[in-house]
Every structure is written in structure tokens, then in C-alpha cells.
Amino acid sequence: MISKKTNISALIFLFMISSLFAQVAISPTSAFLDNKQRFETILIMNNSDDAQEVKLDFKFAYPKADAAGDIELIYDDDEQEKLHSATGWFRGFPKNFVLSPGARQVVRITAKTPRNIEPGMYWSRLITTSSAVSPEVGATDQSGISAQITMQFNQVTSIFYRSGELSTGVHPTNLRAVIEDQIAKVFVDYTKSGNSPFLGSMFAEVFDTSGKSVLQKRMFVSIYYDGLRRLNLNIGDLAAGTYDVTVTISSGRSDIPAKQIVTTEPQTIRGSFTKK
């Protein structure tokens, strides 16, 4: 009997840690270095039942929303990469390793920077690729046919380098709401200032005609350049009518240590929408 072997490769990109899909967990989700703290550690843990092969790489990227408000990571902006990338400065050790089920590995991130860099925040993304260790070549079932399924999971950790005096700011310029299927899609356009990314949150609050707060929502945001963000508000429980909505943009978020946040004054923008 002729042995047949089918190779199937599925590349699954994950930009957030998910307990449902992730084969390995990574902590923390961001790290900060500077001229006094030139190394940091990342803990990578294998939560699966299989040994995992792990590979590390650094790439410059930043999040950006398209016209519909959907976020994607932009990897191919050469102009901004020349200005703000720290990819060439960072090293991770070990770079490749295998984790047994339940095992963990401490990865040391180091920074070697050029001399006399301009004040500002520079960054890169640590791309952690994990996949189950492949079975031995030639292993087949009794039918003589084997299927090798290789799934690769990419997880992204933000690595920043702080240099000199830092500043940031986000200034909302327009708020508009679009109602679709009991969801109020609130779009906020803004301009970005300063020499550092804005790491904070957007807080939306909805008021009825009497001024009573009837709905609230907060989401974390990482803002690098001018653009927009969308907040989805479930208005299914609200009665028909016109509502005021405010969105406040403030620095600071619970998943990043306060000492690493470049602070700025909160900014608020107001608008309205009508539910029919």
C-alpha cells in the first residue's frame, strides 16, 4: 500500500490573549524600557496539553481604525517606522524554545539604543508565534494515511522605549452616531499631539431628556496618530426618543502601571442621537 501524507497549514493571527484559543499565555501584555531600565522580562506559559514550539520576533506596527471603526495593526508604514521604531534596538532571549505542557519560560527583553536619540516614546511589537510540536515524520495510522495539521498562533506584546521628556494628548473634533439594529455606533474623530502614544480610555455616557444618565460604557484605547474610534452602545433597553451622548477621553488604564502612563488632561465631546 502506498502511504499518503496530507499537510495542512492554518495560520491564525490573534492580537489579543484569548483563553479560548491561545495555546500559550503571555504576561504582561506590554513592557517599558528606558536608559535606566534597559531590560524587562516577559513570562510565557503553555496552557495547552501539547508541547509548544515558540518563536519570537520584533516588528514595528501600530493600531489604526478604518472608516467603519474597525481596528487593525499597520505593519507597512515605512515613514512612521523611520521616526518611531525601536525594533532594531530590542533583543529577546531565548528567541526559540519548546515548552512542555504546563511549563513556563521567562524571556529577557533588552534594549541597545543609538546615541543622542530625540525625546519621545519609541516602540515595537513582540510577535510570539506558538505551534504544537509536530509528530515524528513518517508516523501514519493503520490505513497508511496521515494528516498533519499545523496551527500557528501569533500573539502581540507592545514593547516601548521611553526617552527624555514625554508628552501626549488627544483632542476630539467631531462626534457622530449611527443607529443600526439597536446599536448606537458612536464615532469620535480626533487629532493626536505630543511625542508619545496615548494610552488611556474612552468613556461614553448617554442621557435622556431629563438629564438622567441611562447608559455608560468604557473601553481602553491606544492612540498613536490622528484618526477615529468607534464605541458600540446597546440601546435595546432604551425607549424611543432623543438622547444626548458625551465621550470623555482620559489617560490611564488598569492594564498598564500608572507610572508608565504619559498623562494629559481629559477631553470631552458631546453629541446626540435619536432612537425610533
N, C-alpha and C positions, 0 to 999 in steps of 0.2 A: 504494500500500500504506500502511495506517495504521501508523504507528510506535507500538509499545507499550513502556512502560518500567516495570520492576518494581523497587521499592525494598525492600530487606530490611535491617533494623537488628538486629544482635545485640549486646547489652550484656553483656560478660563481666567479672565482678568478680574481680580477682586481688589477694590480700592478702599474697602473698609473691613475690619476684622469681623467675621461672622461666625458665631458658634455653630451655625447650621452647616456651613460649607467649609470653613477653614480647616485645613489639616494641621497647621501649626498656629499657635497664638504668639503675639509679639507685644512686649511691654518695655518701655512706654510707647505711645504712638507718635511721639515727637521728642527730639533731643536738641539741646542748645549748647554750643561751644563758644569760647572766646579766647582772648590772649592769655587769660589766667586759667581757664578750664579747657585745655586742648584735647581732652579725651572724655568720652562718655561710654556707658555700657548699655547694651540692648539685650534683653532676655528673650530667647526664642524657645518655645515649649512645644513638644509634639503631643497633641491631644488625640491622635488617631491610634488605631490598633495595628498600624503597619510602620515599619521603619521608613523614615522620610529622608530623601536626599535634599539638601538645602544649599542654594547658591545665592550669593549676594552680589549686587551691582548698584552703582550710583548713576542717576540720570537727573538732568535738570527738567523741571516741569512746574506748572502752576495751574490752579483751578480757574476755569472761566465758564460763565453761563452763556448759552446761545440765546437767540431771540425768544425762544419758548421758555427760558429759565432753567433748562436742564444743564447740569454741571458736568464738565469733562476736564480731564487733565491734558494740558497742552504741552507736548514734548518737542515741538519743532519750531520754536521761535528763536532763531539764531540771534536776532538783535537783542532781545532781553537776556538771553543766555550770556552774551558777552558782558553785559552790565551787572548781572546779579548772581551768576552761577558760582557755587562753591564745589562743584562736582570734582574738579581736579585736585582739590585740597584734601578730600576725605579718603580715608582708607578704613576698611573693615577687616577684622581678624578674629577667628578664621573666616576665610572667604567661601570655602566649600566644606561641607561636613555632612555626616549622616547621623540622624537622631533616632535612637530606638524608641519604641512605644513608651510614652510617659516620661521620656528623658527631656532634659533642658540644656541649653548651651548659652553661655554668656559671650556676647560678641562685643569686642572693644572697637569703638569708633574713634579715630584720631584725626587731627587736623594739622596740616602743614601749609601755612598761608604765605603768599608773596609779601615782600616788604612794602610798607607805605601804602596799604590799601585805603581807599576812601571810606569815611564813616558810613555805616549803613548795615542792613541785615542782608546776608547772602545765604543761599540755600541750595539744597539738592534733595533728591528723593532716594532713600534706600529701598531698592526693589528686592524683596525676599521671595525667591521662587522655590517652591517645595513640590516634590512629587514622590510617590511611593517608590521604594527601591524595586527595580524591575526583577522579575523572576529569572532564573538562570536560562540562558539561551539554549533552546533545544527541548525544553520541558513541554510535553504535549499530553493531551488526555488520551484515553484508550482508543478514540476514533482516529487518532493521528492528526487531529486539527486542534490548533491552539489559537487563542485570541489574546493579544497583549494590548491592554488599554492603559494608556499613559495620560494621566491628568496632571497638568501643571497649574498651580495656584500662585498668582502674583499678589503680594501684599505690599503696601506702600507706607513707609515711615518717613516723616518730614524731619530733616536734619538741617539746623540753622547755625550760622556763624555770625556772632554779634561783633561789630567793630565800631568803636568810638561812640559819639553821642547819637542817639536814635530818636526818631520822631515818626508819627503816623497820624492818619486822620481819614475819615470817610464822611463825605458831605452829600446827603441825599438831595437830588434835584427834581425828582418827579415821582409821584405815586399814582398808579392806575390799577383798577380792579376789573377782572373779567370773571363773570359768573358762568360756570359750566357744571351741570348735574349736581347741584347742591354744594359745590365747592367754589369758594371765592379765591381766585388766583390773584394775589396781590403782588404786583411788580414794583420794585423800587429801583430807579436809576440813580447812580451816584458817581462822584468823582473821588479819586484817591489822591492823598497828599502824603508827604513825608518820605523818608528813606528806608522804611521798614514795612513789611506786610502788616495788615490789620488783622489781629486775632481776637475775635470777640463774638458778639451775638446780635441778632435782630429780634426785637420783642414787638409783636403785633397785638393791639388791643382794640376791640370793637365795642362801640357804644350805641345804645338805642336813642330815640329822640328825647328821652328824659335825661340823658347823660349817664345812664347806668351802664356799667361795664358788663357785657353779656358774653364775651368770648375773648380768650387770650391764647397766645402761642409764642413760644420762644424756640429759636434754632441757632446753632453755632454757625459762624461764618469765618472763612479765611479769605481775605481780600488782598489782592496783590496789585491790581491795576483798575482803571476806570471800567465800569461795567454795570451790571444789573444783578439782582437776586429776586427769586420768587418764593413767596410763602403761601402754602395752600391752607385755607381755613375751611373747615367743615361747618357749613351754615345750615345743615339739615334740620336742626332743632330751633332755628330762629323763625319767627313769624314773618310774613311778607311785610315789606316796608323799606325805608331808607335808613342806613346806618353810617355813622362816622367810624373811620378807622385811623389809628395812629401807628406808626412804626418807629421805634427808637433803636438806634444803633449805638452800642456801647462796647468798650473794650473789656476784655477779661472773659474767661470761660473755665468751667470746672475741670476740664480735662488737661489743662496746662497750668503749671505752677504760676502763681501771681507774680513772682519775682522775674519771670521770663517775659511777661507781657509788657509791651510798649503801650502806655496808657494815653488816652486822649479824652476830651470832653464828649459826653453823649450828644447825639444829634437826633432830632425828631422831625418827622414829616407827617402831614395829615392829608386825608382824602375821604372819600365816601363811596358807597355802592348801594344799589337797590336790589332787593330780593323780591321777585314777583310771585 
